[in-house]
Structures are given as structure tokens and as C-alpha cells.
Amino acid sequence: MDDKILHTLEYQKIINKLKQYIQTPMGLMMAENLKPSGDFEGVKLLLQATDEAATVDRLKGIPSFGGITDIKSSLKRAAIGGMLGPHELLAVGNTIGGGRRVKRFLAAMHEEEPIQMLFDLSDLVSEQKPVEDAIRSAIDENAEVLDTASAELSSIRRELRNGETRIREKLDSMIRSSSVAKMLQDQLVTIRGDRFVIPVKAEYRSHFGGIVHDQSGSGATLFIEPESIVAMNNKLRETRLREEREIEIILRKLTALVGEIAEETGYDVDLLGQLDFIFAKARLAREMKAARPRMNDRGYLKIRKGRHPLIAAESVVPLDVELGNQYSSIIVTGPNTGGKTVTLKTIGLLSLMSMSGLFIPAEEGSQMCVFDAIYADIGDEQSIEQSLSTFSSHMTNIISILKRMTPKSLVLLDEVGAGTDPAEGSALAIAILEHIHRTGCRMVATTHYSELKAYAYERKGVINASMEFDVQSLRPTYRLLVGVPGRSNAFAIAERLGLPAAVLEHARGEVKEEDLRVEHMIASLEENRLGAENERERAENLRREAEELRGKQRQELEKLESQRDRWLEKAEKDAAAIVDKARKEAEQIISDLRRLALEEGASVKEHKLIEARRRLDEAQPSPRKKEPTRGAKNKQARQIGPGDEVAVHSLNQKGHVVELSGAKEAVVQLGIMKMKVRLDDLELLSPGVPAAPQPLRQATTVKRTRDENIRSELDLRGANLEEALIETDRFLDEAFLGNLGQIYIIHGKGTGVLRSGIQEYLRKHKHVKNYRLGNYNEGGAGVTVAELK
């Protein structure tokens, strides 16, 4: 991807935002080197990793990468036999420990929620705990070698401490002496060059023996090592040298351990940097309230409520745009300050972000494309003094784009053809746009020239768009309106600002009648669009409310059924307990009767006792079986067929099955209405008997003469293609039976979808002899005239 394009679309600012969430030097390097990729499968994997990291962040938060640093240079030196210092060894130990923590965190997370890619990455991190333990047992958190690193070092340091104590005691006794105290500048013991000394006044140098190691800046104080402790200092120095040699031995042993695992640990460092980089992308997505886009490689863009990530959330206006399906080029017209340039940059920047594996600030369901390249000519300087240089600069950029673009590229042009004579500029702009459009790449261009409105209207695969302008407040709303060309609001603005009516009328008189018709048409389109948007919004609110009510009703029903089951179960248990108590008492009575019969010789029949006990057992209620769920009923019931009486659960209605529609649906007669219902929403109430086939009746031929009331015109404006074809078929049958020779189908001009669909249908219809577009006096391209057979 060209660095100039990245700079133009402010891609580096997104990278700077990403770097704020990086925790390791390796991750920081990956962020700095991040560039958009043209590899479709690679981009999908990058987004999958970001999505898994976002899941982890949402459920558990981001794992800590604290202590993990770039130790690859230390590992390389250890591998070739060099010696690492305490700070370097501590960094190695901290990195190994940090990697182990991250690995175990992701393994535990994977058990709760599948995060296969992150788990596979972290599972590759090796656990070098023995080396980590060896380093931690020898070096503390301040990178100091511990006394316990070896028995020899412990002995040497104990000897050092004892020697220092003896020297201090000796010097303390000297400075407390009255004969020595008068020669001292201060009564204290200090160190110069690892030697213990005392500060002596310069004038007493000849009276005070010993070795001078230093003097003060003024020369008034000499730091002297008394002769009585020279030997003690010498021995202390020798002990320190032994300490250094022992520390070197310890460091070399630790370095050798690190050298043995240098290759694996170096690979671990790269893996940990990659994980840190992935989680930084997830944190950036959360900060921007971004969503994962669905990617494709067929040049299709569908941005839903997209926001420019560098504009404050409270002031940005969401963007809805679709490109690459019915049309491959969008021409945005309209005045300045409406947000055209921001729209271009938003489309370009979101494309770059998605191709980099970053989530985009848009709603779920947005689709982005992996382009082989993105080209942009966007400039903000439009001063009169620089018009020539601006035009030349634009032309240079556009020429470069025309040479390099391919059918899989995205081209963004701002104010194409600007900076020169309007007539020449508009002609040049049309030629450039036509050349790019024929190449087959995706293009979004902005312009001031009204001539391009007609070009976009007439050219298949190109559509007009504009930025909405509120005439009441005289301010742009920054909303992109696809399908509506930009209109001039000069007269409306002038009228609201108080321009005299006479001047305004004179100005209107100077405008060509054709231009006025175009402006009226655009105004009508905008009015219809606003009405349709309001209706759609109301319908969406009603649908949302209905779904909420349905959900609440379902919850209440489930709650009532559960409560009913609990009550019935409790009642059954209580009744069973009562009967069980009575049965035990009856058993006791029967036992007593038997005993009396044996004792008194009474004649008590055994079979009567057995019968009485059976009736008692039958009196005990058996537990009520819970009703199976609807799905279980459907599974246990026989297969539903035509004629069966069924209950439709979602509608709480009864009806009869007319016919089966596929493997999962059936056509059900509900009163006077027929509708398709899913089989799992039906419950069989009673099986029906399929209706016997009716005997064929002899057809009667009816010949109609022409009816004067039969229509010869069909107005389909406002209908979609499916509705229009149904109406056209019905209209053709009526016209044919009415012996009409010629009919008129009014479909309007619009985008041309309705006209193309109807003409394709007429071409195959058995009643149509031929068809053509209407003449000028018949409605032109907005009407199709068909001649019937």
C-alpha cells in the first residue's frame, strides 16, 4: 500500500491510537510495522484473532504482559558464550515468568470459552521454569546478586561485613580521641575509592600520618587513610576482589543455562509480542466501540452506521453506504462544507483498518472488501491563488492512479476536475470517471459540477449521492443520501436570509427551465425520501415494541406454567402423604382384625381384606406427569399431513393443514386466511381425512368481446420489481381478453431496475408481439409500449 495514501487517509493516527495499548517492545514494533494486507485469507485470520481477544477482554479482561521485555540480544550473546549481567539475567527471568502467566491465563480462558487461535499461539510458548527459578534464587528484584547464590559468596560477604565493622570501630575510637578530634574537619568516617578515610584539616597534614586519597574542592580538607588501618583496608580490598570473582562464576553459570534455551526463548519472545499486539487491537476496538466486519474479495462494501474513528463520537454523523452490488461507482454532488471529504476519508480509512485486522467503528453486519490497493486524490486547498498548482497536483495524482489501478482497486477522488474552467473541468471529470468506471474498480468521487448528475443518472452501474442540507436551519446535516443528487439550495437560503422577493424572482427567471425541472425533481425525491424514512422508523419502532411485548408474554407464560407445576406437585405430595398416613392406619386396623380373628375364631375372609387394601391403594393419587415441551410433542406425534386439525402456538389459533410446503413448513387455513407456518410451531389436534380428488369438469370456452372499460395503461411507479411483475401479468391477461392491440406500462425512470425487469418479462410473454420505449409525447424512457398478438 502506498505510504502517501496512508498519510492522506490519516492511517498513522490509528496506529498511534493502537500503540497506546501496547505493553511490550515487541508488540510496539509490530504495531509500527502494521500495514493493510491484500491477502483475503490472511485478513480473515487477523480479524478472527482480534475477535477472540475481544471476547477475552469482555469476559476476563486483558492478560498482563508486565515484566516481558525484548531480551533477544541478551539471548544471542548468551548463546555464543558471552556473560550476562545481573540486570540482563533478571530481564530474562521476568520474561520467562511473564510468558508462563499469559499462557496459563489463556489456557484457563479456553476451557470456559473457545479461543482456538489465541490458545494455539500461547500453547507454543515454552515453560522454562527451572531456568527462571535458578535466576530468581540468585538475583533479587533490584538486580543484586543474593548472598545465597552460593555458599562461597555467603562466606565472603560475611567476612566483608566483619572487616568493615572492625575498621569502623577502629576509626570511631580515633575520631573520639581529643588529640585527633582537633585535627579533623568533621568527626565522621567516609569512603574514597573503596578505602575508609577520615577528613583532616590541611594544616595538620604534617602532624597526621597516613595516605591521602582525596581532597575537598577548596583544598581545606584532606581525606586521609590512617596508617593503623592500611593493612585492614588492604585485606578488605582483597576480600572484595574474591567477591567479584565469585559473582562472575555465578553469572557465568546462569548465562550458560540461558544459552541452552536461547533459541526456544527467542521464539517465545516473538509469540508474546504477537499476543500483546492482538490484545492491543482488542482494546482499541473497545475504546472505539468498534465491531468485526464481514470480509469479502468481490468488491462489495456495506457500511452500517460507520463513524470516522478520529472524530469525537458526540459530533460524528454515522455513515450508511453500499457499493459494489447494483452499482460500482458513487458520484457525490452538492455544495461545500457538507461533509463530502469526510465521507471519502471514512470509507477509505475503514477499508484500511479492516484490511489490517482491526475492527471498524460501525454496526454489526457491516461488510468490507479486501482490495489489492486503495488510491485517493483528496486535497483541501481550494484558494484562487493556488488554482493552477492545485489543478496540476490533482492531475498528476489522477494520472498516477489511472496507470496503477486494477479492477480490484478502490479509487477515492475529491473534487474531480476542480481548479480550472467549469466547462472544461466538467468534461474532463466525466471522461476520467468513465475511464475508471469501465476498468471495473470501485469508485467514490465528489464534485461541484451539476453536469455529472446527468452522467450518473444515465450511466448503468453509477449512482448519484449527495450530502443532506437542512434548509430550515441553513446548516448541513452531514448525512450521505445515496440515490439523491445534490441540489442547489441558493434560492432557499437567500429567501430565508431576507433577499427581496423581486430580486429572487428575477434570479429564478435567469435559470433555464430545464434546470428548474431538475431542481424540482430532486426536491420531490428528497421529500419522498424523508417520508419513507419516517415511515420506516415508525415501523421499526412498532416491530421492536411488538417483539418486546412478545418476549415479556413468553416469560410470563413460562413463569405461570412453572408456578402451576410447583403448586400441583406440592398438592400431589400433600395428598399422597395424607393417603399414605390413612393407608398405614388401615393396615394397622387390618392387622388387628386378623389377630382378633385368630384369637376369637371369628370368620374373617382373607380375600375381603385383600380387596379392601387394593381399593385403599387405588385411592392414593399418582404423581402428575409434566407436559412435554412443544418440541417434544411434535417429535412424538405422527407426521402432520393435509386435512389435519392443528394448533398454531405462535398465533394461539386453530386451523386445518391445506398442504405441506417443503420439509419444514405447511400452508394452514386459519378462518378466511391462509398462511405458511413452520412445522415445529404446529401441534396435531386431530387427524383429518384428505379430501378426495374432484372429478374433472368439462371446460367451457368463454369468448369475450372488447370491453370499453378495460384499462390500456398500468402505472407501476413506487412498486418494487416483484409486485410490478405480478400486476403486469394480471394486466396483460385483461388486455388480451379485452382484445386491446396496444398497452402502456408506466414504470418511471429511477435507477432503471424496474424498466429492465419489466422489459425482460415482456420479451418472454406469450401475449406480447413486441415492445418499445415511449416516444417523447408518450412519456419517453419512463413508459414501455407493448403491442399484443
WOTA-V103600 format. One record per residue. N is the residue number from 1. RES is the residue in one small letter. PHI is phi in radians with two decimals (none if undefined). PSI is psi in whole degrees, -180 to 180 (999 if undefined). Layout:
[[N RES PHI PSI] [N RES PHI PSI]]
//
This chain:
[[1 m none 134] [2 d -1.12 129] [3 d -1.07 -30] [4 k -1.13 -39] [5 i -1.13 -43] [6 l -1.06 -39] [7 h -1.20 -42] [8 t -1.07 -41] [9 l -1.57 6] [10 e 1.06 39] [11 y -1.13 -35] [12 q -1.11 -29] [13 k -1.18 -33] [14 i -1.18 -41] [15 i -1.09 -40] [16 n -1.11 -37] [17 k -1.13 -40] [18 l -1.12 -39] [19 k -1.12 -22] [20 q -1.15 -21] [21 y -1.82 5] [22 i -1.39 140] [23 q -1.96 -13] [24 t -2.21 154] [25 p -1.08 -33] [26 m -1.19 -42] [27 g -1.12 -37] [28 l -1.10 -40] [29 m -1.14 -40] [30 m -1.14 -38] [31 a -1.16 -42] [32 e -1.14 -29] [33 n -1.66 4] [34 l -1.18 128] [35 k -2.37 151] [36 p -1.06 145] [37 s -1.97 144] [38 g -1.69 7] [39 d -1.54 110] [40 f -1.04 -50] [41 e -1.15 -38] [42 g -1.11 -41] [43 v -1.12 -40] [44 k -1.08 -40] [45 l -1.18 -40] [46 l -1.07 -44] [47 l -1.19 -35] [48 q -1.09 -43] [49 a -1.11 -43] [50 t -1.09 -38] [51 d -1.13 -42] [52 e -1.13 -40] [53 a -1.13 -36] [54 a -1.14 -36] [55 t -1.12 -45] [56 v -1.07 -45] [57 d -1.07 -40] [58 r -1.21 -36] [59 l -1.60 -41] [60 k -2.20 -12] [61 g 1.57 171] [62 i -1.40 135] [63 p -1.15 151] [64 s -1.45 133] [65 f -1.88 23] [66 g -1.09 139] [67 g 1.53 -13] [68 i -1.50 121] [69 t -2.27 172] [70 d -1.45 100] [71 i -1.85 17] [72 k -1.14 -35] [73 s -1.17 -39] [74 s -1.15 -40] [75 l -1.11 -40] [76 k -1.13 -42] [77 r -1.18 -37] [78 a -1.16 -35] [79 a -1.17 -30] [80 i -1.69 10] [81 g 1.71 6] [82 g -1.26 170] [83 m -1.89 130] [84 l -1.58 143] [85 g -1.41 171] [86 p -1.01 -40] [87 h -1.10 -41] [88 e -1.18 -42] [89 l -1.14 -39] [90 l -1.09 -41] [91 a -1.10 -39] [92 v -1.09 -47] [93 g -1.08 -43] [94 n -1.13 -38] [95 t -1.18 -42] [96 i -1.08 -45] [97 g -1.14 -41] [98 g -1.11 -39] [99 g -1.13 -38] [100 r -1.15 -39] [101 r -1.12 -43] [102 v -1.11 -42] [103 k -1.08 -46] [104 r -1.23 -34] [105 f -1.07 -48] [106 l -1.25 -32] [107 a -1.15 -42] [108 a -1.16 -38] [109 m -1.17 -37] [110 h -1.13 -30] [111 e -1.21 -31] [112 e -1.52 -42] [113 e -2.45 123] [114 p -1.05 122] [115 i -2.34 70] [116 q -1.04 -45] [117 m -1.13 -47] [118 l -1.15 -38] [119 f -1.11 -43] [120 d -1.09 -40] [121 l -1.12 -49] [122 s -1.18 -30] [123 d -1.17 -21] [124 l -1.34 -15] [125 v -1.24 124] [126 s -1.39 150] [127 e -1.82 106] [128 q -1.81 55] [129 k -1.12 -38] [130 p -1.01 -41] [131 v -1.18 -42] [132 e -1.06 -43] [133 d -1.14 -39] [134 a -1.10 -41] [135 i -1.18 -45] [136 r -1.20 -28] [137 s -1.33 -14] [138 a -1.94 -23] [139 i -2.27 133] [140 d -1.53 -178] [141 e -1.16 -17] [142 n -1.66 14] [143 a 1.12 31] [144 e -1.80 139] [145 v -1.27 126] [146 l -1.30 153] [147 d -1.07 -31] [148 t -1.42 5] [149 a -1.08 -31] [150 s -2.76 157] [151 a -1.13 -38] [152 e -1.11 -43] [153 l -1.14 -38] [154 s -1.08 -42] [155 s -1.16 -43] [156 i -1.11 -44] [157 r -1.21 -31] [158 r -1.16 -40] [159 e -1.14 -39] [160 l -1.09 -46] [161 r -1.11 -40] [162 n -1.14 -42] [163 g -1.10 -44] [164 e -1.10 -37] [165 t -1.12 -43] [166 r -1.12 -42] [167 i -1.12 -44] [168 r -1.09 -41] [169 e -1.09 -40] [170 k -1.12 -46] [171 l -1.20 -37] [172 d -1.07 -39] [173 s -1.17 -32] [174 m -1.22 -47] [175 i -1.29 -16] [176 r -1.45 -12] [177 s -1.24 136] [178 s -1.16 -32] [179 s -1.25 -31] [180 v -1.54 -35] [181 a -1.01 -36] [182 k -1.21 -20] [183 m -1.59 -5] [184 l -1.65 143] [185 q -1.27 -41] [186 d -2.46 148] [187 q -1.56 78] [188 l -2.64 163] [189 v -1.94 133] [190 t -2.34 -179] [191 i -2.23 135] [192 r -2.34 118] [193 g 1.04 45] [194 d 1.13 13] [195 r -2.00 137] [196 f -1.35 129] [197 v -2.38 170] [198 i -2.25 149] [199 p -1.45 116] [200 v -1.96 139] [201 k -1.10 143] [202 a -1.10 -33] [203 e -1.24 -16] [204 y -1.74 14] [205 r -1.04 -42] [206 s -1.24 -23] [207 h -1.59 -12] [208 f -2.02 115] [209 g -1.30 176] [210 g 2.02 -173] [211 i -1.92 129] [212 v -1.46 125] [213 h -1.88 -21] [214 d -2.93 167] [215 q -2.48 162] [216 s -1.29 168] [217 g -1.09 -33] [218 s -1.46 -13] [219 g 1.43 2] [220 a -1.42 -16] [221 t -2.21 134] [222 l -1.99 135] [223 f -1.68 107] [224 i -1.99 138] [225 e -1.67 111] [226 p -1.05 149] [227 e -1.08 -28] [228 s -1.24 -17] [229 i -2.02 7] [230 v -1.05 -46] [231 a -1.11 -37] [232 m -1.18 -41] [233 n -1.14 -38] [234 n -1.08 -44] [235 k -1.13 -37] [236 l -1.14 -38] [237 r -1.12 -42] [238 e -1.09 -39] [239 t -1.13 -39] [240 r -1.13 -38] [241 l -1.10 -39] [242 r -1.11 -38] [243 e -1.09 -45] [244 e -1.07 -41] [245 r -1.14 -40] [246 e -1.17 -39] [247 i -1.11 -40] [248 e -1.09 -39] [249 i -1.08 -44] [250 i -1.11 -46] [251 l -1.12 -37] [252 r -1.19 -37] [253 k -1.11 -45] [254 l -1.14 -40] [255 t -1.10 -38] [256 a -1.10 -40] [257 l -1.08 -42] [258 v -1.15 -39] [259 g -1.08 -32] [260 e -1.20 -27] [261 i -1.96 17] [262 a -1.07 -43] [263 e -1.15 -49] [264 e -1.12 -42] [265 t -1.18 -35] [266 g -1.10 -39] [267 y -1.16 -39] [268 d -1.06 -40] [269 v -1.05 -43] [270 d -1.11 -42] [271 l -1.11 -42] [272 l -1.18 -37] [273 g -1.12 -39] [274 q -1.14 -42] [275 l -1.12 -42] [276 d -1.06 -42] [277 f -1.12 -42] [278 i -1.13 -44] [279 f -1.21 -29] [280 a -1.13 -38] [281 k -1.11 -37] [282 a -1.17 -40] [283 r -1.15 -38] [284 l -1.12 -40] [285 a -1.08 -41] [286 r -1.18 -40] [287 e -1.15 -35] [288 m -1.58 -1] [289 k 0.94 48] [290 a -1.66 161] [291 a -2.22 159] [292 r -1.35 125] [293 p -1.46 152] [294 r -1.47 130] [295 m -1.78 148] [296 n -2.53 166] [297 d -2.12 27] [298 r -1.96 19] [299 g 1.32 27] [300 y -1.89 127] [301 l -2.09 135] [302 k -2.51 99] [303 i -1.73 123] [304 r -1.92 116] [305 k 0.94 44] [306 g -1.29 143] [307 r -2.18 143] [308 h -1.23 123] [309 p -1.21 -12] [310 l -1.77 3] [311 i -1.83 138] [312 a -0.94 138] [313 a -1.05 -34] [314 e -1.31 -15] [315 s -1.99 -11] [316 v -1.36 145] [317 v -1.83 122] [318 p -1.05 148] [319 l -1.97 129] [320 d -2.03 120] [321 v -2.63 145] [322 e -2.29 136] [323 l -2.58 136] [324 g 1.80 3] [325 n -1.84 -83] [326 q -1.41 -24] [327 y -2.49 147] [328 s -1.88 -7] [329 s -2.36 140] [330 i -2.13 127] [331 i -1.90 113] [332 v -1.71 117] [333 t -1.99 166] [334 g 2.36 173] [335 p -1.28 176] [336 n -1.22 173] [337 t 1.03 20] [338 g -1.68 -11] [339 g 1.82 16] [340 k -1.12 -44] [341 t -1.14 -39] [342 v -1.10 -37] [343 t -1.08 -46] [344 l -1.02 -48] [345 k -1.15 -35] [346 t -1.11 -47] [347 i -1.07 -46] [348 g -1.16 -45] [349 l -1.21 -40] [350 l -1.14 -35] [351 s -1.13 -44] [352 l -1.10 -42] [353 m -1.11 -46] [354 s -1.14 -36] [355 m -1.28 -10] [356 s -1.73 4] [357 g 1.43 16] [358 l -1.72 145] [359 f -1.22 155] [360 i -1.99 146] [361 p -1.29 81] [362 a -2.67 171] [363 e -1.34 160] [364 e -1.02 146] [365 g 1.68 -6] [366 s -1.17 144] [367 q -2.10 136] [368 m -2.21 161] [369 c -2.03 147] [370 v -1.58 104] [371 f -1.57 155] [372 d -1.31 -22] [373 a -2.91 155] [374 i -2.12 128] [375 y -2.08 139] [376 a -2.48 138] [377 d -2.16 93] [378 i -2.22 119] [379 g -2.35 146] [380 d -1.83 -14] [381 e -1.43 123] [382 q -2.41 30] [383 s -1.31 155] [384 i -1.13 -40] [385 e -1.10 -29] [386 q -1.81 16] [387 s -1.04 -42] [388 l -1.17 -48] [389 s -1.18 -34] [390 t -1.12 -45] [391 f -1.08 -44] [392 s -1.10 -41] [393 s -1.11 -44] [394 h -1.07 -45] [395 m -1.11 -39] [396 t -1.07 -45] [397 n -1.11 -44] [398 i -1.15 -40] [399 i -1.05 -43] [400 s -1.09 -40] [401 i -1.13 -44] [402 l -1.07 -31] [403 k -1.31 -33] [404 r -1.79 -19] [405 m -1.20 154] [406 t -2.29 171] [407 p -1.07 -15] [408 k -1.80 21] [409 s -1.78 162] [410 l -2.01 126] [411 v -2.04 129] [412 l -2.12 118] [413 l -2.14 128] [414 d -1.90 124] [415 e 0.95 54] [416 v -1.11 133] [417 g 1.42 4] [418 a -1.34 162] [419 g 1.60 12] [420 t -2.54 -171] [421 d -1.01 133] [422 p -0.99 -41] [423 a -1.12 -48] [424 e -1.21 -40] [425 g -1.08 -43] [426 s -1.18 -40] [427 a -1.13 -43] [428 l -1.13 -40] [429 a -1.09 -44] [430 i -1.08 -43] [431 a -1.11 -42] [432 i -1.13 -47] [433 l -1.10 -39] [434 e -1.14 -40] [435 h -1.12 -44] [436 i -1.14 -41] [437 h -1.12 -40] [438 r -1.16 -27] [439 t -1.11 -30] [440 g 1.74 0] [441 c -1.38 169] [442 r -1.52 138] [443 m -2.48 139] [444 v -2.25 123] [445 a -2.31 146] [446 t -2.01 152] [447 t -2.78 159] [448 h -1.62 -20] [449 y -1.30 126] [450 s -1.27 -21] [451 e -1.07 -27] [452 l -1.30 -16] [453 k -1.11 -46] [454 a -1.14 -39] [455 y -1.06 -47] [456 a -1.15 -32] [457 y -1.24 -39] [458 e -1.53 -23] [459 r -1.56 126] [460 k -1.19 136] [461 g 1.53 -1] [462 v -2.08 139] [463 i -2.31 146] [464 n -1.35 155] [465 a -2.68 163] [466 s -2.70 167] [467 m -1.72 129] [468 e -1.12 143] [469 f -2.30 128] [470 d -1.57 107] [471 v -1.17 -30] [472 q -1.16 -45] [473 s -1.65 -4] [474 l 1.02 36] [475 r -2.36 147] [476 p -1.29 149] [477 t -1.69 -8] [478 y 1.14 20] [479 r -1.64 135] [480 l -1.48 127] [481 l -1.95 101] [482 v -1.42 132] [483 g 1.72 -11] [484 v -2.04 116] [485 p -1.19 155] [486 g -1.18 140] [487 r -2.07 154] [488 s -1.41 126] [489 n -1.82 20] [490 a -1.09 -46] [491 f -1.14 -42] [492 a -1.12 -41] [493 i -1.15 -45] [494 a -1.07 -40] [495 e -1.14 -42] [496 r -1.23 -27] [497 l -1.41 -8] [498 g 1.79 21] [499 l -1.13 134] [500 p -0.93 143] [501 a -1.06 -38] [502 a -1.09 -43] [503 v -1.12 -40] [504 l -1.14 -42] [505 e -1.13 -40] [506 h -1.09 -40] [507 a -1.14 -41] [508 r -1.11 -34] [509 g -1.16 -23] [510 e -1.40 -15] [511 v -1.46 140] [512 k -1.12 147] [513 e -1.07 -36] [514 e -1.12 -42] [515 d -1.13 -37] [516 l -1.13 -41] [517 r -1.09 -40] [518 v -1.10 -43] [519 e -1.12 -41] [520 h -1.12 -39] [521 m -1.10 -44] [522 i -1.12 -42] [523 a -1.07 -41] [524 s -1.15 -42] [525 l -1.06 -43] [526 e -1.14 -40] [527 e -1.12 -44] [528 n -1.10 -38] [529 r -1.11 -45] [530 l -1.06 -41] [531 g -1.11 -43] [532 a -1.14 -39] [533 e -1.14 -41] [534 n -1.11 -43] [535 e -1.11 -42] [536 r -1.10 -40] [537 e -1.13 -41] [538 r -1.12 -43] [539 a -1.11 -39] [540 e -1.14 -41] [541 n -1.12 -43] [542 l -1.11 -41] [543 r -1.10 -41] [544 r -1.12 -42] [545 e -1.12 -41] [546 a -1.10 -41] [547 e -1.14 -40] [548 e -1.12 -43] [549 l -1.11 -41] [550 r -1.13 -40] [551 g -1.12 -42] [552 k -1.12 -42] [553 q -1.10 -40] [554 r -1.11 -43] [555 q -1.11 -43] [556 e -1.11 -41] [557 l -1.11 -45] [558 e -1.10 -39] [559 k -1.11 -44] [560 l -1.14 -42] [561 e -1.12 -41] [562 s -1.13 -42] [563 q -1.13 -41] [564 r -1.07 -43] [565 d -1.08 -41] [566 r -1.13 -43] [567 w -1.11 -47] [568 l -1.10 -40] [569 e -1.12 -41] [570 k -1.14 -42] [571 a -1.11 -41] [572 e -1.12 -42] [573 k -1.11 -42] [574 d -1.11 -45] [575 a -1.12 -41] [576 a -1.09 -39] [577 a -1.12 -41] [578 i -1.14 -48] [579 v -1.12 -38] [580 d -1.10 -39] [581 k -1.10 -44] [582 a -1.12 -40] [583 r -1.10 -41] [584 k -1.10 -41] [585 e -1.13 -41] [586 a -1.13 -40] [587 e -1.05 -40] [588 q -1.14 -39] [589 i -1.14 -45] [590 i -1.06 -40] [591 s -1.10 -40] [592 d -1.13 -40] [593 l -1.09 -43] [594 r -1.06 -43] [595 r -1.08 -42] [596 l -1.14 -39] [597 a -1.08 -40] [598 l -1.21 -37] [599 e -1.28 -39] [600 e -1.82 -2] [601 g 1.22 21] [602 a -1.22 155] [603 s -1.68 88] [604 v -1.88 117] [605 k -1.25 130] [606 e -1.16 -37] [607 h -1.18 -28] [608 k -1.21 -37] [609 l -1.13 -41] [610 i -1.12 -42] [611 e -1.10 -41] [612 a -1.09 -39] [613 r -1.21 -36] [614 r -1.10 -44] [615 r -1.09 -35] [616 l -1.16 -40] [617 d -1.13 -38] [618 e -1.21 -24] [619 a -1.23 -19] [620 q -1.35 124] [621 p -1.22 142] [622 s -1.53 148] [623 p -1.03 139] [624 r -1.26 132] [625 k -1.37 133] [626 k -1.18 141] [627 e -1.18 136] [628 p -1.19 159] [629 t -1.17 167] [630 r -1.03 -39] [631 g -1.12 -38] [632 a -1.18 -39] [633 k -1.03 -45] [634 n -1.11 -35] [635 k -1.26 -36] [636 q -1.41 -29] [637 a -1.26 160] [638 r -1.23 165] [639 q -1.13 132] [640 i -1.28 138] [641 g -2.38 176] [642 p -1.03 139] [643 g 1.62 -14] [644 d -1.23 143] [645 e -1.51 127] [646 v -2.30 161] [647 a -1.92 132] [648 v -1.69 108] [649 h -1.13 -44] [650 s -1.14 -26] [651 l -1.84 -9] [652 n 0.99 45] [653 q -2.30 157] [654 k -1.86 149] [655 g -2.83 -174] [656 h -2.14 141] [657 v -1.34 124] [658 v -1.51 -49] [659 e -2.82 161] [660 l -1.53 138] [661 s -2.06 89] [662 g 1.43 -165] [663 a -1.54 -14] [664 k -2.15 -5] [665 e -2.33 159] [666 a -2.46 149] [667 v -1.55 121] [668 v -2.03 134] [669 q -1.56 115] [670 l -2.01 94] [671 g 1.20 -124] [672 i -1.62 3] [673 m -2.00 139] [674 k -1.92 141] [675 m -2.69 155] [676 k -1.47 134] [677 v -2.34 142] [678 r -1.17 142] [679 l -1.08 -33] [680 d -1.31 -2] [681 d -1.74 2] [682 l -1.91 148] [683 e -2.24 127] [684 l -1.24 122] [685 l -1.67 -49] [686 s -2.69 138] [687 p -1.23 145] [688 g -1.93 170] [689 v -1.80 119] [690 p -0.99 140] [691 a -1.15 139] [692 a -1.22 143] [693 p -1.09 134] [694 q -1.31 141] [695 p -1.17 145] [696 l -1.20 134] [697 r -1.75 148] [698 q -1.19 127] [699 a -1.24 146] [700 t -1.92 128] [701 t -1.45 128] [702 v -2.01 124] [703 k -1.93 121] [704 r -1.82 144] [705 t -1.63 169] [706 r -1.14 130] [707 d -1.72 127] [708 e -1.16 -21] [709 n -1.50 -4] [710 i -1.21 135] [711 r -1.26 148] [712 s -1.92 0] [713 e -2.23 145] [714 l -2.28 118] [715 d -1.71 114] [716 l -1.92 10] [717 r -1.11 133] [718 g 1.67 -14] [719 a -1.56 154] [720 n -1.45 174] [721 l -1.12 -40] [722 e -1.11 -47] [723 e -1.10 -40] [724 a -1.11 -40] [725 l -1.17 -36] [726 i -1.12 -46] [727 e -1.14 -38] [728 t -1.12 -41] [729 d -1.09 -44] [730 r -1.12 -41] [731 f -1.15 -41] [732 l -1.13 -40] [733 d -1.08 -45] [734 e -1.10 -43] [735 a -1.15 -39] [736 f -1.17 -44] [737 l -1.16 -28] [738 g -1.51 6] [739 n 1.05 34] [740 l -1.37 138] [741 g -1.56 -30] [742 q -2.51 137] [743 i -2.25 162] [744 y -2.16 124] [745 i -1.95 114] [746 i -1.66 113] [747 h -2.08 -7] [748 g 1.32 174] [749 k -1.60 -62] [750 g 0.85 -140] [751 t -1.48 -10] [752 g 1.61 -5] [753 v -1.15 -45] [754 l -1.12 -44] [755 r -1.07 -46] [756 s -1.11 -43] [757 g -1.13 -42] [758 i -1.20 -43] [759 q -1.16 -35] [760 e -1.13 -37] [761 y -1.19 -42] [762 l -1.11 -35] [763 r -1.07 -31] [764 k -1.75 -6] [765 h -1.32 140] [766 k -1.26 -23] [767 h -1.54 -10] [768 v -1.69 126] [769 k -1.46 -51] [770 n -2.78 172] [771 y -2.61 162] [772 r -2.74 166] [773 l -1.32 153] [774 g -1.17 150] [775 n -1.26 179] [776 y -1.01 -43] [777 n -1.44 -4] [778 e -1.81 -2] [779 g 2.08 -4] [780 g 1.11 -139] [781 a -1.25 -5] [782 g -1.54 -1] [783 v -2.35 140] [784 t -1.99 127] [785 v -1.79 125] [786 a -2.03 136] [787 e -1.80 126] [788 l -1.58 156] [789 k -1.29 999]]
//
